Amino acid sequence: MKILKGYLLILLLNLICFTSLSAQTDAERKFLASTDSLNTLLSDAYTGKDYPTAEALCQKIIDLYDAHATQLAEGYAYFKYSSYYNMASTQAIQGKKQEAANNLLKALDSGKIEKT
C-alpha cells in the first residue's frame, strides 16, 4: 500500500508538471524566446563591459514585457522588474547615479524582486 501511494504521488506530481508546461500560451512561449535571446545579448554586453548596450537591452526587455503584459501570466512580470534592477546596475557602473537609484526603486517597489 505504501508503494502504491508513492507511485500515485509521483504520477500526480508528473501530471501537475506536465499541465503547467502545456498551460503556457503561444504569447508566453514567444515572449520567453525573445527574452532568452535578449538576455544572452545582455550577458555578452555586460561581460564585455559594453554598459550602454547592456542598458539598452534592459530597456528592450522592459518594453517587450509592457507590449505583451496583457497576454502574459503574472509571474512574467519578474522579467520587467529584474531588468530594472539590471539596468540600475549598469547605470551605476556608468556613474548615472540618479537614474540607477530611480530604476532600483522601480525594481524593489514592484514587490516582484526580493529585498535581501
C-alpha positions as CSV (number, residue, x, y, z in Angstrom):
1,M,0.0,0.0,0.0
2,K,2.8,2.4,0.9
3,I,4.5,1.7,-2.5
4,L,1.2,2.3,-4.3
5,K,0.8,5.7,-2.5
6,G,4.4,6.6,-3.6
7,Y,3.6,5.8,-7.2
8,L,0.4,7.8,-7.1
9,L,2.3,10.7,-5.6
10,I,4.9,10.6,-8.4
11,L,2.2,10.3,-11.0
12,L,0.3,13.2,-9.6
13,L,3.5,15.4,-9.5
14,N,4.3,14.5,-13.1
15,L,0.8,15.3,-14.1
16,I,1.0,18.7,-12.4
17,C,4.3,19.5,-14.1
18,F,3.1,18.4,-17.5
19,T,-0.1,20.5,-17.1
20,S,1.9,23.5,-16.1
21,L,4.2,23.2,-19.1
22,S,1.3,22.7,-21.5
23,A,-0.6,25.6,-20.0
24,Q,1.9,28.1,-21.4
25,T,0.4,30.1,-24.1
26,D,1.9,30.9,-27.5
27,A,2.3,34.5,-26.4
28,E,4.3,33.3,-23.3
29,R,6.4,31.0,-25.4
30,K,7.3,33.8,-27.9
31,F,8.0,36.2,-25.0
32,L,10.3,33.6,-23.4
33,A,12.1,33.0,-26.7
34,S,12.6,36.8,-27.2
35,T,13.8,37.4,-23.6
36,D,16.2,34.4,-23.8
37,S,17.8,36.0,-26.9
38,L,17.9,39.4,-25.3
39,N,19.3,38.0,-22.1
40,T,22.1,36.3,-24.0
41,L,23.0,39.6,-25.7
42,L,22.7,41.4,-22.3
43,S,25.1,38.9,-20.7
44,D,27.6,39.3,-23.5
45,A,27.4,43.1,-23.4
46,Y,27.8,43.2,-19.6
47,T,30.7,40.8,-19.5
48,G,32.3,42.7,-22.4
49,K,31.9,45.9,-20.4
50,D,29.6,47.5,-23.1
51,Y,27.4,49.1,-20.5
52,P,25.4,51.4,-22.8
53,T,24.4,48.4,-24.9
54,A,23.5,46.4,-21.7
55,E,21.4,49.3,-20.5
56,A,19.6,49.5,-23.9
57,L,18.9,45.7,-23.8
58,C,17.4,46.0,-20.4
59,Q,15.1,48.7,-21.7
60,K,14.1,46.4,-24.7
61,I,13.1,43.6,-22.2
62,I,11.0,46.1,-20.2
63,D,9.4,47.4,-23.4
64,L,8.8,43.8,-24.6
65,Y,7.1,42.9,-21.4
66,D,5.0,46.1,-21.5
67,A,3.9,45.4,-25.0
68,H,2.7,41.9,-24.1
69,A,1.7,42.2,-20.4
70,T,-2.0,41.6,-21.0
71,Q,-1.2,38.3,-22.7
72,L,1.2,37.0,-20.0
73,A,0.7,35.4,-16.7
74,E,1.5,37.5,-13.6
75,G,4.8,35.6,-13.0
76,Y,6.3,37.0,-16.1
77,A,6.4,40.5,-14.5
78,Y,9.7,39.3,-12.9
79,F,11.4,39.9,-16.3
80,K,10.4,43.5,-16.3
81,Y,11.5,44.2,-12.7
82,S,14.7,42.2,-12.9
83,S,15.5,44.3,-16.0
84,Y,15.0,47.5,-14.0
85,Y,17.5,46.0,-11.4
86,N,20.0,45.1,-14.1
87,M,19.6,48.5,-15.7
88,A,20.3,50.1,-12.4
89,S,23.5,48.1,-12.1
90,T,24.7,49.1,-15.5
91,Q,23.8,52.8,-14.8
92,A,25.6,52.8,-11.5
93,I,28.8,51.5,-13.2
94,Q,28.5,54.3,-15.7
95,G,28.1,56.9,-13.0
96,K,24.4,57.6,-13.7
97,K,23.6,57.6,-10.0
98,Q,20.1,59.3,-10.1
99,E,18.9,57.1,-13.0
100,A,20.3,54.0,-11.2
101,A,18.5,54.9,-8.0
102,N,15.2,55.5,-9.8
103,N,15.4,52.1,-11.6
104,L,16.4,50.3,-8.4
105,L,13.4,51.8,-6.7
106,K,11.2,50.6,-9.6
107,A,12.5,47.1,-9.2
108,L,12.2,47.0,-5.4
109,D,8.8,48.8,-5.1
110,S,7.2,46.4,-7.6
111,G,7.2,43.7,-5.0
112,K,8.4,41.3,-7.7
113,I,12.1,41.3,-6.5
114,E,13.0,40.1,-3.1
115,K,14.9,42.5,-0.9
116,T,17.9,40.8,0.8
